[in-house]
Amino acid sequence: GRVQRQLAASGHSHLSGLPWRDLGVSMEAIAATMSSLCSRGFPPVFVFMYDELWLLFEGLFEAMASVLGEDRLTLDASVFAWALQSGPQKGRVGSNFGRPHRDDSYSDCHSADGRLTVLSVWVPVVDVTTSNGCMYVVPAHRDPLFAMPQHEHHMR
């Protein structure tokens, strides 16, 4: 499908229309909880103390199985929550990220024949744009080190 073609061509894609409400997930409630945590000095990742985030996590299984073309898959629970802040809040835990990076090397995400085996998933809980978002993606065709895991700068 479209997502698989985009992943193969660009190294990233976009899924929309996931039935979060049907799964008992409210992005608005998650965003409000994160905001409340941050206003009290807690890092936004503490939102994972609440069931709703784990319902969201569970809801990714079917979608990711379809994208990877696998009946069985494992979702790694290495999760984080970011609440991009600017101004006086800048630098608080969970409000920024230090440097561009790859989550995994090419060889960790692809089989020997080049088939995609791992996905990193970013789920925004608020509407995002290039001016308020925390994620920028370099398309694979613009990344000379994309398929070169042995290069010393591959993970940057």
Legacy VTK file of the C-alpha trace (Angstrom):
# vtk DataFile Version 3.0
C-alpha trace
ASCII
DATASET POLYDATA
POINTS 156 float
0.000 0.000 0.000
0.823 3.700 0.108
2.597 3.552 3.480
4.879 0.694 2.428
5.784 2.510 -0.826
6.602 5.718 1.060
8.696 3.816 3.603
10.639 2.109 0.810
11.195 5.353 -1.121
11.704 7.881 1.675
12.339 5.946 4.885
9.269 7.501 6.530
5.516 7.721 6.058
2.318 8.934 7.671
-0.677 6.969 8.917
-3.957 8.701 9.594
-7.426 7.659 10.587
-6.487 5.297 13.396
-9.582 4.696 15.570
-8.218 6.130 18.808
-11.644 7.049 20.240
-12.902 3.500 19.602
-9.935 2.251 21.633
-10.736 4.580 24.527
-7.944 7.030 23.706
-8.423 10.801 23.764
-5.460 12.740 22.424
-6.918 15.862 24.035
-6.964 14.179 27.458
-3.399 12.935 26.999
-2.224 16.431 26.024
-4.049 17.954 29.010
-2.471 15.419 31.381
0.995 16.126 29.984
0.410 19.865 30.361
-0.748 19.387 33.945
2.294 17.257 34.770
4.659 19.824 33.233
2.990 22.712 35.069
3.703 20.898 38.341
7.358 20.312 37.467
7.094 16.669 36.387
8.564 15.432 33.096
5.941 14.718 30.419
7.020 11.052 30.217
5.213 10.560 33.538
2.032 10.443 31.430
2.861 6.749 30.949
1.654 6.151 34.516
-1.882 6.360 33.092
-3.780 3.598 31.293
-4.709 5.740 28.302
-1.143 5.781 26.973
-0.953 2.008 27.160
-4.272 1.746 25.292
-2.671 3.907 22.599
0.394 1.643 22.602
-1.795 -1.462 22.327
-3.714 0.134 19.452
-0.536 0.326 17.386
-0.174 -3.466 17.069
-2.711 -3.996 14.270
-1.593 -0.939 12.307
2.109 -1.790 12.528
1.511 -5.467 11.672
-0.232 -4.287 8.510
2.580 -1.871 7.622
5.301 -4.489 8.148
3.263 -7.251 6.502
3.638 -9.505 9.523
1.005 -11.517 11.394
3.101 -11.493 14.558
5.229 -8.682 15.814
6.783 -7.351 18.960
6.408 -3.753 20.022
9.358 -2.560 22.061
8.123 -0.544 25.005
10.953 1.973 24.800
8.631 4.940 25.003
9.001 8.607 25.723
6.830 11.695 25.836
7.958 15.126 24.723
6.294 18.443 25.440
8.142 20.974 23.336
8.687 24.155 25.342
10.336 27.433 24.487
11.237 30.517 26.429
11.670 30.216 30.201
10.765 26.490 30.189
13.479 25.662 27.666
15.788 22.917 28.836
13.406 21.141 31.212
13.388 17.362 31.094
11.235 16.177 28.189
10.959 19.622 26.610
13.714 19.461 24.008
16.181 17.105 22.395
19.909 17.629 22.268
20.880 16.668 18.725
19.588 15.053 15.549
19.876 11.280 15.595
18.620 7.960 14.240
16.689 5.701 16.555
18.250 2.565 15.057
20.912 1.764 12.483
19.958 0.598 8.999
21.221 -2.912 9.733
19.099 -3.077 12.905
15.949 -2.091 10.946
16.341 -4.102 7.749
16.812 -7.744 6.881
19.820 -8.856 4.823
17.708 -8.495 1.655
16.721 -4.902 2.558
13.217 -5.634 3.867
12.064 -3.307 6.648
11.877 -5.113 10.005
11.654 -2.281 12.576
9.627 0.922 12.748
10.013 3.893 15.059
6.617 5.449 15.649
5.883 9.058 16.590
2.317 9.787 17.674
1.579 13.499 18.152
-1.131 14.193 20.726
-1.716 17.762 19.491
-1.929 19.182 15.979
1.628 19.738 14.810
3.277 21.872 12.162
6.872 22.608 11.247
6.801 25.542 13.672
5.443 23.767 16.778
6.570 20.185 16.212
9.630 18.451 17.613
10.261 16.043 14.738
12.073 16.679 11.485
12.677 13.776 9.122
15.389 13.585 6.485
14.112 11.595 3.480
16.260 8.554 2.698
17.213 9.884 -0.749
18.641 13.031 0.931
20.597 11.025 3.496
23.887 9.780 2.035
24.489 7.601 5.111
21.007 6.017 5.219
22.115 2.501 4.206
25.691 2.759 5.539
25.556 1.449 9.136
29.334 0.960 9.191
29.992 4.709 8.724
31.116 6.469 11.923
28.425 9.165 11.528
25.574 6.826 10.523
23.681 7.226 13.798
23.792 11.057 13.765
LINES 1 157
156 0 1 2 3 4 5 6 7 8 9 10 11 12 13 14 15 16 17 18 19 20 21 22 23 24 25 26 27 28 29 30 31 32 33 34 35 36 37 38 39 40 41 42 43 44 45 46 47 48 49 50 51 52 53 54 55 56 57 58 59 60 61 62 63 64 65 66 67 68 69 70 71 72 73 74 75 76 77 78 79 80 81 82 83 84 85 86 87 88 89 90 91 92 93 94 95 96 97 98 99 100 101 102 103 104 105 106 107 108 109 110 111 112 113 114 115 116 117 118 119 120 121 122 123 124 125 126 127 128 129 130 131 132 133 134 135 136 137 138 139 140 141 142 143 144 145 146 147 148 149 150 151 152 153 154 155
